Amino acid sequence: MVILTDMDDTMEDLLTPWMAALAERWGVSKPREEVDRWDIPSLLPELTPEQIYAPLESEELWASVRPLPGAAEALEQLAGEGHQIYVVTASSFQTAQFKAKHVLIPYFPFIPIDHVIVASKKQMVRGDVLIDDGPHNLLGGTYQGILFDAPHNRAFPAKAHGLVRAKDWAEVYDAVQDAAVFRNRRCCIW
Ligand SMILES: [Mg+2]
């Protein structure tokens, strides 16, 4: 199968160092568990959106980003089973470079760099599954959506939209296996 996966807060924990950078610079931030919505400026009204998003353009921040538990192991196992892994990330050009240099290459060396697709409209990309913490990326695509659980998407009714919610990478792995079984069945009936 072609497995598409998001990076930020799916493969790696961006939120923790991002909030730490805001705490260090401005003395305001939120613990990861309290970031319960996409609209982060509404959670931190003391700061302007520019102040909030500025750390994402800093190479120093990206150097402190680490993978989420089990992400590298699960993706490496899936690659070893013959699946093709493609990263689909909605990033600025600048951020994409830092993300590749400090996260993808050191922690996910089995994913070739030319398997990184920078796109904000992920529905334009074809694949069998997409693993992503953003429900808006999973709706309307040709892929089976696997919603990577996070406080900000917990209120989203994943099942009602045909998505599978995975609370960690072990559950992502299982959801991918189920999608593979479903795809094989579909292939043989057709
Ligand atoms: Mg994400």
Backbone and ligand atoms as CSV (ligand in chain L), in Angstrom:
chain,resi,resn,atom,element,x,y,z
A,1,MET,N,N,0.843,-1.192,0.000
A,1,MET,CA,C,0.000,0.000,0.000
A,1,MET,C,C,0.882,1.247,0.000
A,2,VAL,N,N,0.288,2.328,-0.431
A,2,VAL,CA,C,0.938,3.631,-0.306
A,2,VAL,C,C,0.404,4.265,0.979
A,3,ILE,N,N,1.298,4.442,1.923
A,3,ILE,CA,C,0.926,5.003,3.222
A,3,ILE,C,C,1.400,6.448,3.274
A,4,LEU,N,N,0.447,7.354,3.416
A,4,LEU,CA,C,0.769,8.773,3.561
A,4,LEU,C,C,0.721,9.102,5.044
A,5,THR,N,N,1.680,9.880,5.499
A,5,THR,CA,C,1.637,10.291,6.901
A,5,THR,C,C,2.032,11.748,7.067
A,6,ASP,N,N,1.297,12.407,7.923
A,6,ASP,CA,C,1.606,13.771,8.339
A,6,ASP,C,C,2.846,13.720,9.247
A,7,MET,N,N,3.534,14.844,9.386
A,7,MET,CA,C,4.665,14.876,10.323
A,7,MET,C,C,4.302,15.511,11.671
A,8,ASP,N,N,3.891,16.797,11.639
A,8,ASP,CA,C,3.759,17.547,12.899
A,8,ASP,C,C,2.687,16.964,13.815
A,9,ASP,N,N,3.104,16.595,15.002
A,9,ASP,CA,C,2.218,16.032,16.025
A,9,ASP,C,C,1.534,14.752,15.554
A,10,THR,N,N,2.162,14.107,14.581
A,10,THR,CA,C,1.778,12.751,14.184
A,10,THR,C,C,3.045,11.893,14.256
A,11,MET,N,N,4.073,12.258,13.479
A,11,MET,CA,C,5.356,11.551,13.571
A,11,MET,C,C,6.213,12.110,14.703
A,12,GLU,N,N,6.119,13.438,14.893
A,12,GLU,CA,C,6.970,14.039,15.923
A,12,GLU,C,C,6.150,14.965,16.816
A,13,ASP,N,N,6.674,15.170,18.006
A,13,ASP,CA,C,6.020,16.038,18.985
A,13,ASP,C,C,6.517,17.465,18.776
A,14,LEU,N,N,5.730,18.229,18.022
A,14,LEU,CA,C,6.096,19.625,17.790
A,14,LEU,C,C,5.577,20.519,18.904
A,15,LEU,N,N,4.415,20.152,19.428
A,15,LEU,CA,C,3.730,21.036,20.358
A,15,LEU,C,C,4.547,21.302,21.633
A,16,THR,N,N,5.186,20.263,22.164
A,16,THR,CA,C,5.911,20.442,23.433
A,16,THR,C,C,7.056,21.455,23.295
A,17,PRO,N,N,7.982,21.300,22.317
A,17,PRO,CA,C,9.039,22.323,22.207
A,17,PRO,C,C,8.510,23.690,21.763
A,18,TRP,N,N,7.429,23.696,21.001
A,18,TRP,CA,C,6.831,24.978,20.563
A,18,TRP,C,C,6.310,25.739,21.783
A,19,MET,N,N,5.570,25.053,22.635
A,19,MET,CA,C,5.039,25.704,23.841
A,19,MET,C,C,6.190,26.106,24.779
A,20,ALA,N,N,7.232,25.277,24.830
A,20,ALA,CA,C,8.394,25.613,25.669
A,20,ALA,C,C,9.065,26.883,25.149
A,21,ALA,N,N,9.121,27.031,23.827
A,21,ALA,CA,C,9.735,28.236,23.243
A,21,ALA,C,C,8.925,29.477,23.602
A,22,LEU,N,N,7.600,29.342,23.606
A,22,LEU,CA,C,6.743,30.492,23.977
A,22,LEU,C,C,6.915,30.824,25.452
A,23,ALA,N,N,7.018,29.787,26.277
A,23,ALA,CA,C,7.206,30.014,27.718
A,23,ALA,C,C,8.517,30.744,27.961
A,24,GLU,N,N,9.548,30.308,27.244
A,24,GLU,CA,C,10.868,30.901,27.456
A,24,GLU,C,C,10.891,32.357,26.973
A,25,ARG,N,N,10.284,32.602,25.814
A,25,ARG,CA,C,10.356,33.937,25.222
A,25,ARG,C,C,9.368,34.923,25.842
A,26,TRP,N,N,8.149,34.455,26.117
A,26,TRP,CA,C,7.085,35.380,26.532
A,26,TRP,C,C,6.509,35.062,27.910
A,27,GLY,N,N,6.911,33.940,28.460
A,27,GLY,CA,C,6.397,33.576,29.783
A,27,GLY,C,C,4.955,33.082,29.749
A,28,VAL,N,N,4.441,32.743,28.574
A,28,VAL,CA,C,3.071,32.199,28.469
A,28,VAL,C,C,3.096,30.973,27.569
A,29,SER,N,N,2.368,29.936,27.980
A,29,SER,CA,C,2.205,28.765,27.119
A,29,SER,C,C,1.102,27.904,27.704
A,30,LYS,N,N,0.876,26.747,27.084
A,30,LYS,CA,C,-0.130,25.803,27.575
A,30,LYS,C,C,0.509,24.420,27.592
A,31,PRO,N,N,0.180,23.589,28.591
A,31,PRO,CA,C,0.643,22.203,28.515
A,31,PRO,C,C,-0.018,21.509,27.325
A,32,ARG,N,N,0.686,20.539,26.752
A,32,ARG,CA,C,0.194,19.815,25.570
A,32,ARG,C,C,-1.270,19.364,25.710
A,33,GLU,N,N,-1.605,18.817,26.892
A,33,GLU,CA,C,-2.956,18.275,27.107
A,33,GLU,C,C,-4.040,19.352,27.082
A,34,GLU,N,N,-3.637,20.596,27.273
A,34,GLU,CA,C,-4.645,21.673,27.283
A,34,GLU,C,C,-4.795,22.368,25.936
A,35,VAL,N,N,-4.011,21.928,24.957
A,35,VAL,CA,C,-4.165,22.504,23.615
A,35,VAL,C,C,-5.275,21.711,22.932
A,36,ASP,N,N,-6.509,22.157,23.161
A,36,ASP,CA,C,-7.676,21.375,22.758
A,36,ASP,C,C,-8.345,21.909,21.501
A,37,ARG,N,N,-7.657,22.732,20.741
A,37,ARG,CA,C,-8.234,23.261,19.489
A,37,ARG,C,C,-7.110,23.665,18.544
A,38,TRP,N,N,-7.463,23.780,17.253
A,38,TRP,CA,C,-6.492,24.192,16.234
A,38,TRP,C,C,-6.115,25.648,16.382
A,39,ASP,N,N,-7.097,26.432,16.841
A,39,ASP,CA,C,-6.909,27.874,16.901
A,39,ASP,C,C,-6.108,28.231,18.160
A,40,ILE,N,N,-4.795,28.062,18.071
A,40,ILE,CA,C,-3.945,28.280,19.243
A,40,ILE,C,C,-3.971,29.747,19.707
A,41,PRO,N,N,-4.043,30.729,18.784
A,41,PRO,CA,C,-4.124,32.116,19.272
A,41,PRO,C,C,-5.294,32.353,20.236
A,42,SER,N,N,-6.399,31.622,20.066
A,42,SER,CA,C,-7.520,31.831,20.989
A,42,SER,C,C,-7.228,31.257,22.377
A,43,LEU,N,N,-6.241,30.359,22.468
A,43,LEU,CA,C,-5.855,29.804,23.773
A,43,LEU,C,C,-4.855,30.704,24.489
A,44,LEU,N,N,-4.141,31.506,23.704
A,44,LEU,CA,C,-3.101,32.371,24.274
A,44,LEU,C,C,-3.374,33.826,23.859
A,45,PRO,N,N,-4.458,34.399,24.391
A,45,PRO,CA,C,-4.842,35.749,23.942
A,45,PRO,C,C,-3.829,36.823,24.309
A,46,GLU,N,N,-2.902,36.483,25.220
A,46,GLU,CA,C,-1.880,37.473,25.613
A,46,GLU,C,C,-0.908,37.747,24.462
A,47,LEU,N,N,-0.818,36.807,23.523
A,47,LEU,CA,C,0.166,36.935,22.443
A,47,LEU,C,C,-0.536,37.172,21.105
A,48,THR,N,N,0.187,37.817,20.184
A,48,THR,CA,C,-0.357,37.985,18.829
A,48,THR,C,C,-0.102,36.681,18.057
A,49,PRO,N,N,-0.880,36.416,17.010
A,49,PRO,CA,C,-0.615,35.221,16.195
A,49,PRO,C,C,0.829,35.211,15.680
A,50,GLU,N,N,1.367,36.361,15.327
A,50,GLU,CA,C,2.748,36.427,14.828
A,50,GLU,C,C,3.724,35.942,15.888
A,51,GLN,N,N,3.496,36.361,17.146
A,51,GLN,CA,C,4.380,35.916,18.237
A,51,GLN,C,C,4.254,34.404,18.436
A,52,ILE,N,N,3.031,33.909,18.334
A,52,ILE,CA,C,2.794,32.480,18.568
A,52,ILE,C,C,3.463,31.625,17.492
A,53,TYR,N,N,3.344,32.030,16.232
A,53,TYR,CA,C,3.848,31.181,15.141
A,53,TYR,C,C,5.330,31.409,14.834
A,54,ALA,N,N,5.913,32.489,15.362
A,54,ALA,CA,C,7.315,32.802,15.060
A,54,ALA,C,C,8.286,31.649,15.362
A,55,PRO,N,N,8.141,30.928,16.500
A,55,PRO,CA,C,9.127,29.870,16.774
A,55,PRO,C,C,9.201,28.798,15.682
A,56,LEU,N,N,8.110,28.611,14.932
A,56,LEU,CA,C,8.101,27.558,13.909
A,56,LEU,C,C,9.080,27.848,12.775
A,57,GLU,N,N,9.476,29.106,12.656
A,57,GLU,CA,C,10.426,29.476,11.594
A,57,GLU,C,C,11.866,29.411,12.093
A,58,SER,N,N,12.049,28.996,13.347
A,58,SER,CA,C,13.390,29.008,13.924
A,58,SER,C,C,14.031,27.622,13.871
A,59,GLU,N,N,15.236,27.565,13.345
A,59,GLU,CA,C,15.942,26.274,13.244
A,59,GLU,C,C,16.208,25.691,14.623
A,60,GLU,N,N,16.444,26.578,15.599
A,60,GLU,CA,C,16.725,26.136,16.970
A,60,GLU,C,C,15.569,25.282,17.512
A,61,LEU,N,N,14.340,25.704,17.224
A,61,LEU,CA,C,13.179,24.942,17.680
A,61,LEU,C,C,13.210,23.541,17.075
A,62,TRP,N,N,13.426,23.468,15.764
A,62,TRP,CA,C,13.382,22.171,15.079
A,62,TRP,C,C,14.468,21.225,15.570
A,63,ALA,N,N,15.606,21.814,16.013
A,63,ALA,CA,C,16.694,20.980,16.530
A,63,ALA,C,C,16.295,20.296,17.837
A,64,SER,N,N,15.253,20.813,18.498
A,64,SER,CA,C,14.845,20.212,19.772
A,64,SER,C,C,13.613,19.307,19.626
A,65,VAL,N,N,13.115,19.141,18.411
A,65,VAL,CA,C,11.929,18.306,18.181
A,65,VAL,C,C,12.322,16.826,18.182
A,66,ARG,N,N,11.501,16.005,18.823
A,66,ARG,CA,C,11.783,14.559,18.905
A,66,ARG,C,C,10.582,13.773,18.381
A,67,PRO,N,N,10.827,12.545,17.914
A,67,PRO,CA,C,9.701,11.734,17.416
A,67,PRO,C,C,8.737,11.378,18.535
A,68,LEU,N,N,7.480,11.137,18.164
A,68,LEU,CA,C,6.512,10.629,19.141
A,68,LEU,C,C,6.820,9.144,19.389
A,69,PRO,N,N,6.507,8.640,20.589
A,69,PRO,CA,C,6.859,7.256,20.922
A,69,PRO,C,C,6.303,6.262,19.899
A,70,GLY,N,N,7.172,5.390,19.426
A,70,GLY,CA,C,6.758,4.301,18.543
A,70,GLY,C,C,6.603,4.674,17.082
A,71,ALA,N,N,6.708,5.971,16.745
A,71,ALA,CA,C,6.454,6.392,15.354
A,71,ALA,C,C,7.490,5.786,14.403
A,72,ALA,N,N,8.752,5.944,14.756
A,72,ALA,CA,C,9.810,5.463,13.857
A,72,ALA,C,C,9.743,3.935,13.746
A,73,GLU,N,N,9.511,3.264,14.868
A,73,GLU,CA,C,9.482,1.803,14.872
A,73,GLU,C,C,8.334,1.290,13.993
A,74,ALA,N,N,7.136,1.879,14.159
A,74,ALA,CA,C,5.972,1.415,13.393
A,74,ALA,C,C,6.170,1.683,11.902
A,75,LEU,N,N,6.656,2.871,11.560
A,75,LEU,CA,C,6.821,3.196,10.141
A,75,LEU,C,C,7.918,2.345,9.508
A,76,GLU,N,N,8.986,2.081,10.274
A,76,GLU,CA,C,10.066,1.249,9.735
A,76,GLU,C,C,9.568,-0.180,9.503
A,77,GLN,N,N,8.749,-0.656,10.436
A,77,GLN,CA,C,8.194,-1.991,10.278
A,77,GLN,C,C,7.295,-2.061,9.032
A,78,LEU,N,N,6.453,-1.040,8.856
A,78,LEU,CA,C,5.555,-1.018,7.689
A,78,LEU,C,C,6.362,-0.936,6.385
A,79,ALA,N,N,7.431,-0.140,6.402
A,79,ALA,CA,C,8.291,-0.049,5.211
A,79,ALA,C,C,8.919,-1.420,4.937
A,80,GLY,N,N,9.328,-2.087,6.005
A,80,GLY,CA,C,9.945,-3.416,5.873
A,80,GLY,C,C,8.971,-4.458,5.337
A,81,GLU,N,N,7.688,-4.226,5.572
A,81,GLU,CA,C,6.663,-5.157,5.076
A,81,GLU,C,C,6.312,-4.876,3.612
A,82,GLY,N,N,6.974,-3.865,3.034
A,82,GLY,CA,C,6.797,-3.600,1.607
A,82,GLY,C,C,5.894,-2.419,1.282
A,83,HIS,N,N,5.352,-1.764,2.309
A,83,HIS,CA,C,4.524,-0.589,2.042
A,83,HIS,C,C,5.419,0.593,1.654
A,84,GLN,N,N,4.879,1.472,0.826
A,84,GLN,CA,C,5.614,2.690,0.470
A,84,GLN,C,C,5.149,3.811,1.382
A,85,ILE,N,N,6.101,4.430,2.057
A,85,ILE,CA,C,5.766,5.490,3.015
A,85,ILE,C,C,6.078,6.850,2.380
A,86,TYR,N,N,5.084,7.722,2.364
A,86,TYR,CA,C,5.270,9.098,1.897
A,86,TYR,C,C,4.824,10.059,2.999
A,87,VAL,N,N,5.655,11.065,3.251
A,87,VAL,CA,C,5.296,12.113,4.201
A,87,VAL,C,C,4.546,13.202,3.434
A,88,VAL,N,N,3.408,13.622,3.972
A,88,VAL,CA,C,2.694,14.761,3.370
A,88,VAL,C,C,2.557,15.823,4.455
A,89,THR,N,N,3.247,16.924,4.261
A,89,THR,CA,C,3.312,17.939,5.312
A,89,THR,C,C,2.954,19.316,4.760
A,90,ALA,N,N,2.094,20.001,5.485
A,90,ALA,CA,C,1.742,21.373,5.121
A,90,ALA,C,C,2.742,22.286,5.817
A,91,SER,N,N,3.822,22.603,5.126
A,91,SER,CA,C,4.895,23.387,5.750
A,91,SER,C,C,5.307,24.505,4.818
A,92,SER,N,N,5.867,25.560,5.402
A,92,SER,CA,C,6.499,26.561,4.552
A,92,SER,C,C,7.807,25.947,4.024
A,93,PHE,N,N,8.348,26.520,2.972
A,93,PHE,CA,C,9.582,26.008,2.375
A,93,PHE,C,C,10.703,25.982,3.420
A,94,GLN,N,N,10.794,27.078,4.173
A,94,GLN,CA,C,11.842,27.213,5.210
A,94,GLN,C,C,11.698,26.121,6.269
A,95,THR,N,N,10.465,25.964,6.762
A,95,THR,CA,C,10.210,24.984,7.817
A,95,THR,C,C,10.452,23.570,7.310
A,96,ALA,N,N,10.091,23.312,6.054
A,96,ALA,CA,C,10.273,21.967,5.493
A,96,ALA,C,C,11.745,21.567,5.521
A,97,GLN,N,N,12.624,22.512,5.256
A,97,GLN,CA,C,14.069,22.211,5.291
A,97,GLN,C,C,14.509,21.803,6.690
A,98,PHE,N,N,14.059,22.574,7.698
A,98,PHE,CA,C,14.461,22.286,9.083
A,98,PHE,C,C,13.901,20.951,9.545
A,99,LYS,N,N,12.651,20.695,9.118
A,99,LYS,CA,C,11.971,19.457,9.484
A,99,LYS,C,C,12.720,18.245,8.920
A,100,ALA,N,N,13.165,18.384,7.671
A,100,ALA,CA,C,13.904,17.286,7.030
A,100,ALA,C,C,15.254,17.093,7.724
A,101,LYS,N,N,15.950,18.195,7.956
A,101,LYS,CA,C,17.313,18.121,8.503
A,101,LYS,C,C,17.337,17.612,9.947
A,102,HIS,N,N,16.398,18.094,10.760
A,102,HIS,CA,C,16.479,17.803,12.196
A,102,HIS,C,C,15.560,16.685,12.670
A,103,VAL,N,N,14.576,16.312,11.856
A,103,VAL,CA,C,13.641,15.272,12.314
A,103,VAL,C,C,13.659,14.071,11.364
A,104,LEU,N,N,13.354,14.310,10.113
A,104,LEU,CA,C,13.187,13.181,9.190
A,104,LEU,C,C,14.499,12.405,8.996
A,105,ILE,N,N,15.560,13.111,8.656
A,105,ILE,CA,C,16.821,12.418,8.331
A,105,ILE,C,C,17.408,11.720,9.568
A,106,PRO,N,N,17.487,12.392,10.733
A,106,PRO,CA,C,18.066,11.675,11.877
A,106,PRO,C,C,17.195,10.566,12.464
A,107,TYR,N,N,15.882,10.762,12.505
A,107,TYR,CA,C,15.037,9.806,13.229
A,107,TYR,C,C,14.268,8.843,12.318
A,108,PHE,N,N,14.110,9.218,11.041
A,108,PHE,CA,C,13.361,8.361,10.105
A,108,PHE,C,C,14.212,8.130,8.850
A,109,PRO,N,N,15.440,7.621,9.026
A,109,PRO,CA,C,16.367,7.548,7.881
A,109,PRO,C,C,15.918,6.576,6.797
A,110,PHE,N,N,14.955,5.716,7.116
A,110,PHE,CA,C,14.455,4.740,6.135
A,110,PHE,C,C,13.429,5.360,5.182
A,111,ILE,N,N,13.025,6.614,5.426
A,111,ILE,CA,C,12.111,7.292,4.496
A,111,ILE,C,C,12.958,8.165,3.565
A,112,PRO,N,N,12.963,7.857,2.267
A,112,PRO,CA,C,13.797,8.655,1.356
A,112,PRO,C,C,13.323,10.104,1.329
A,113,ILE,N,N,14.252,11.012,1.163
A,113,ILE,CA,C,13.924,12.438,1.205
A,113,ILE,C,C,12.998,12.822,0.047
A,114,ASP,N,N,13.065,12.066,-1.063
A,114,ASP,CA,C,12.153,12.387,-2.177
A,114,ASP,C,C,10.768,11.754,-1.982
A,115,HIS,N,N,10.536,11.237,-0.797
A,115,HIS,CA,C,9.188,10.794,-0.436
A,115,HIS,C,C,8.498,11.829,0.459
A,116,VAL,N,N,8.995,13.053,0.426
A,116,VAL,CA,C,8.363,14.129,1.199
A,116,VAL,C,C,7.583,15.021,0.240
A,117,ILE,N,N,6.295,15.150,0.485
A,117,ILE,CA,C,5.425,15.983,-0.347
A,117,ILE,C,C,4.950,17.146,0.510
A,118,VAL,N,N,5.240,18.356,0.067
A,118,VAL,CA,C,4.787,19.536,0.804
A,118,VAL,C,C,3.485,20.002,0.147
A,119,ALA,N,N,2.408,19.917,0.908
A,119,ALA,CA,C,1.095,20.277,0.361
A,119,ALA,C,C,0.162,20.641,1.490
A,120,SER,N,N,-0.571,21.733,1.341
A,120,SER,CA,C,-1.557,22.044,2.370
A,120,SER,C,C,-2.908,21.414,2.029
A,121,LYS,N,N,-3.156,21.148,0.753
A,121,LYS,CA,C,-4.382,20.437,0.400
A,121,LYS,C,C,-4.013,18.972,0.173
A,122,LYS,N,N,-4.045,18.210,1.256
A,122,LYS,CA,C,-3.545,16.836,1.203
A,122,LYS,C,C,-4.436,15.928,0.363
A,123,GLN,N,N,-5.689,16.351,0.158
A,123,GLN,CA,C,-6.607,15.558,-0.665
A,123,GLN,C,C,-6.125,15.457,-2.112
A,124,MET,N,N,-5.185,16.307,-2.518
A,124,MET,CA,C,-4.635,16.241,-3.872
A,124,MET,C,C,-3.694,15.051,-4.038
A,125,VAL,N,N,-3.279,14.466,-2.919
A,125,VAL,CA,C,-2.274,13.391,-2.962
A,125,VAL,C,C,-2.987,12.046,-2.900
A,126,ARG,N,N,-2.552,11.125,-3.753
A,126,ARG,CA,C,-3.171,9.804,-3.794
A,126,ARG,C,C,-2.450,8.833,-2.869
A,127,GLY,N,N,-3.223,8.020,-2.171
A,127,GLY,CA,C,-2.608,7.010,-1.321
A,127,GLY,C,C,-3.695,6.114,-0.785
A,128,ASP,N,N,-3.295,5.019,-0.147
A,128,ASP,CA,C,-4.297,4.098,0.405
A,128,ASP,C,C,-4.745,4.530,1.795
A,129,VAL,N,N,-3.813,5.059,2.580
A,129,VAL,CA,C,-4.186,5.589,3.894
A,129,VAL,C,C,-3.442,6.898,4.138
A,130,LEU,N,N,-4.047,7.753,4.952
A,130,LEU,CA,C,-3.345,8.948,5.458
A,130,LEU,C,C,-3.487,8.953,6.975
A,131,ILE,N,N,-2.350,9.073,7.641
A,131,ILE,CA,C,-2.310,9.176,9.105
A,131,ILE,C,C,-2.082,10.654,9.418
A,132,ASP,N,N,-2.973,11.263,10.193
A,132,ASP,CA,C,-2.878,12.716,10.390
A,132,ASP,C,C,-3.638,13.103,11.649
A,133,ASP,N,N,-3.154,14.110,12.357
A,133,ASP,CA,C,-3.876,14.578,13.551
A,133,ASP,C,C,-4.890,15.672,13.196
A,134,GLY,N,N,-4.928,16.081,11.935
A,134,GLY,CA,C,-5.871,17.127,11.528
A,134,GLY,C,C,-7.057,16.531,10.784
A,135,PRO,N,N,-8.268,16.530,11.383
A,135,PRO,CA,C,-9.424,15.961,10.684
A,135,PRO,C,C,-9.644,16.588,9.308
A,136,HIS,N,N,-9.359,17.895,9.170
A,136,HIS,CA,C,-9.601,18.565,7.881
A,136,HIS,C,C,-8.756,17.971,6.755
A,137,ASN,N,N,-7.646,17.322,7.111
A,137,ASN,CA,C,-6.807,16.697,6.074
A,137,ASN,C,C,-7.349,15.332,5.650
A,138,LEU,N,N,-8.163,14.743,6.505
A,138,LEU,CA,C,-8.608,13.360,6.278
A,138,LEU,C,C,-9.935,13.290,5.541
A,139,LEU,N,N,-10.665,14.395,5.558
A,139,LEU,CA,C,-11.993,14.391,4.943
A,139,LEU,C,C,-11.887,14.695,3.454
A,140,GLY,N,N,-12.572,13.865,2.655
A,140,GLY,CA,C,-12.639,14.160,1.217
A,140,GLY,C,C,-11.501,13.605,0.389
A,141,GLY,N,N,-10.556,12.899,1.009
A,141,GLY,CA,C,-9.459,12.304,0.242
A,141,GLY,C,C,-9.853,10.939,-0.310
A,142,THR,N,N,-8.984,10.387,-1.160
A,142,THR,CA,C,-9.266,9.054,-1.711
A,142,THR,C,C,-8.776,7.964,-0.756
A,143,TYR,N,N,-8.068,8.358,0.264
A,143,TYR,CA,C,-7.443,7.422,1.212
A,143,TYR,C,C,-8.360,7.107,2.395
A,144,GLN,N,N,-8.053,5.976,3.066
A,144,GLN,CA,C,-8.673,5.704,4.365
A,144,GLN,C,C,-7.990,6.631,5.371
A,145,GLY,N,N,-8.760,7.377,6.116
A,145,GLY,CA,C,-8.183,8.307,7.082
A,145,GLY,C,C,-7.963,7.654,8.439
A,146,ILE,N,N,-6.759,7.807,8.965
A,146,ILE,CA,C,-6.462,7.371,10.333
A,146,ILE,C,C,-6.167,8.641,11.132
A,147,LEU,N,N,-7.064,8.946,12.059
A,147,LEU,CA,C,-6.924,10.180,12.846
A,147,LEU,C,C,-6.019,9.903,14.039
A,148,PHE,N,N,-4.869,10.574,14.063
A,148,PHE,CA,C,-3.940,10.400,15.189
A,148,PHE,C,C,-4.456,11.253,16.347
A,149,ASP,N,N,-4.841,10.558,17.397
A,149,ASP,CA,C,-5.513,11.202,18.531
A,149,ASP,C,C,-4.665,12.311,19.171
A,150,ALA,N,N,-5.322,13.418,19.464
A,150,ALA,CA,C,-4.661,14.531,20.165
A,150,ALA,C,C,-5.754,15.314,20.875
A,151,PRO,N,N,-5.421,16.033,21.935
A,151,PRO,CA,C,-6.458,16.789,22.642
A,151,PRO,C,C,-7.263,17.695,21.710
A,152,HIS,N,N,-6.600,18.264,20.700
A,152,HIS,CA,C,-7.312,19.210,19.835
A,152,HIS,C,C,-8.328,18.538,18.905
A,153,ASN,N,N,-8.222,17.192,18.717
A,153,ASN,CA,C,-9.199,16.551,17.811
A,153,ASN,C,C,-10.134,15.592,18.538
A,154,ARG,N,N,-10.049,15.600,19.887
A,154,ARG,CA,C,-10.791,14.595,20.663
A,154,ARG,C,C,-12.302,14.743,20.529
A,155,ALA,N,N,-12.771,15.960,20.310
A,155,ALA,CA,C,-14.220,16.176,20.196
A,155,ALA,C,C,-14.727,15.833,18.796
A,156,PHE,N,N,-13.813,15.559,17.875
A,156,PHE,CA,C,-14.242,15.294,16.493
A,156,PHE,C,C,-14.802,13.872,16.377
A,157,PRO,N,N,-16.013,13.722,15.814
A,157,PRO,CA,C,-16.615,12.381,15.695
A,157,PRO,C,C,-16.010,11.599,14.533
A,158,ALA,N,N,-14.858,10.993,14.780
A,158,ALA,CA,C,-14.088,10.339,13.713
A,158,ALA,C,C,-14.893,9.252,13.004
A,159,LYS,N,N,-15.507,8.379,13.803
A,159,LYS,CA,C,-16.208,7.227,13.226
A,159,LYS,C,C,-17.350,7.673,12.312
A,160,ALA,N,N,-18.059,8.706,12.739
A,160,ALA,CA,C,-19.192,9.195,11.941
A,160,ALA,C,C,-18.732,9.697,10.575
A,161,HIS,N,N,-17.448,10.041,10.464
A,161,HIS,CA,C,-16.906,10.508,9.193
A,161,HIS,C,C,-16.100,9.420,8.477
A,162,GLY,N,N,-16.217,8.188,8.964
A,162,GLY,CA,C,-15.526,7.084,8.294
A,162,GLY,C,C,-14.041,7.010,8.599
A,163,LEU,N,N,-13.610,7.706,9.660
A,163,LEU,CA,C,-12.188,7.685,10.024
A,163,LEU,C,C,-11.956,6.712,11.165
A,164,VAL,N,N,-10.725,6.226,11.262
A,164,VAL,CA,C,-10.336,5.368,12.371
A,164,VAL,C,C,-9.481,6.223,13.298
A,165,ARG,N,N,-9.822,6.248,14.578
A,165,ARG,CA,C,-9.013,7.010,15.537
A,165,ARG,C,C,-7.954,6.088,16.141
A,166,ALA,N,N,-6.709,6.538,16.136
A,166,ALA,CA,C,-5.615,5.749,16.727
A,166,ALA,C,C,-4.994,6.577,17.846
A,167,LYS,N,N,-4.931,6.008,19.049
A,167,LYS,CA,C,-4.440,6.810,20.177
A,167,LYS,C,C,-2.911,6.806,20.267
A,168,ASP,N,N,-2.263,5.857,19.593
A,168,ASP,CA,C,-0.800,5.822,19.577
A,168,ASP,C,C,-0.355,5.067,18.318
A,169,TRP,N,N,0.968,4.898,18.160
A,169,TRP,CA,C,1.467,4.282,16.921
A,169,TRP,C,C,1.212,2.778,16.860
A,170,ALA,N,N,1.012,2.132,18.008
A,170,ALA,CA,C,0.646,0.707,17.972
A,170,ALA,C,C,-0.735,0.582,17.327
A,171,GLU,N,N,-1.635,1.504,17.677
A,171,GLU,CA,C,-2.977,1.472,17.082
A,171,GLU,C,C,-2.944,1.897,15.614
A,172,VAL,N,N,-2.034,2.794,15.264
A,172,VAL,CA,C,-1.885,3.151,13.844
A,172,VAL,C,C,-1.484,1.901,13.062
A,173,TYR,N,N,-0.511,1.179,13.594
A,173,TYR,CA,C,-0.035,-0.035,12.911
A,173,TYR,C,C,-1.199,-0.999,12.675
A,174,ASP,N,N,-2.000,-1.224,13.710
A,174,ASP,CA,C,-3.151,-2.133,13.577
A,174,ASP,C,C,-4.148,-1.605,12.538
A,175,ALA,N,N,-4.400,-0.302,12.561
A,175,ALA,CA,C,-5.363,0.290,11.616
A,175,ALA,C,C,-4.866,0.134,10.178
A,176,VAL,N,N,-3.546,0.242,9.991
A,176,VAL,CA,C,-2.990,0.058,8.641
A,176,VAL,C,C,-3.161,-1.397,8.205
A,177,GLN,N,N,-2.940,-2.327,9.130
A,177,GLN,CA,C,-3.135,-3.749,8.783
A,177,GLN,C,C,-4.589,-3.989,8.368
A,178,ASP,N,N,-5.533,-3.412,9.123
A,178,ASP,CA,C,-6.953,-3.581,8.790
A,178,ASP,C,C,-7.255,-2.989,7.410
A,179,ALA,N,N,-6.669,-1.830,7.125
A,179,ALA,CA,C,-6.900,-1.182,5.826
A,179,ALA,C,C,-6.341,-2.059,4.709
A,180,ALA,N,N,-5.212,-2.732,4.970
A,180,ALA,CA,C,-4.599,-3.603,3.960
A,180,ALA,C,C,-5.504,-4.794,3.677
A,181,VAL,N,N,-6.093,-5.362,4.726
A,181,VAL,CA,C,-7.003,-6.504,4.565
A,181,VAL,C,C,-8.209,-6.063,3.743
A,182,PHE,N,N,-8.763,-4.900,4.105
A,182,PHE,CA,C,-9.937,-4.372,3.415
A,182,PHE,C,C,-9.622,-4.142,1.936
A,183,ARG,N,N,-8.446,-3.593,1.667
A,183,ARG,CA,C,-8.051,-3.272,0.292
A,183,ARG,C,C,-7.899,-4.560,-0.521
A,184,ASN,N,N,-7.306,-5.583,0.087
A,184,ASN,CA,C,-7.123,-6.845,-0.633
A,184,ASN,C,C,-8.457,-7.477,-0.986
A,185,ARG,N,N,-9.399,-7.410,-0.011
A,185,ARG,CA,C,-10.719,-7.955,-0.266
A,185,ARG,C,C,-11.368,-7.231,-1.438
A,186,ARG,N,N,-11.258,-5.888,-1.387
A,186,ARG,CA,C,-11.878,-5.064,-2.409
A,186,ARG,C,C,-11.280,-5.386,-3.765
A,187,CYS,N,N,-9.991,-5.625,-3.774
A,187,CYS,CA,C,-9.305,-5.870,-5.039
A,187,CYS,C,C,-9.783,-7.155,-5.676
A,188,CYS,N,N,-10.071,-8.217,-4.728
A,188,CYS,CA,C,-10.381,-9.537,-5.261
A,188,CYS,C,C,-11.827,-9.639,-5.704
A,189,ILE,N,N,-12.680,-8.832,-5.055
A,189,ILE,CA,C,-14.082,-8.831,-5.459
A,189,ILE,C,C,-14.189,-8.161,-6.836
A,190,TRP,N,N,-13.409,-7.077,-7.018
A,190,TRP,CA,C,-13.489,-6.348,-8.288
A,190,TRP,C,C,-12.693,-7.086,-9.349
L,1,MG,MG,MG,-0.174,17.533,12.082
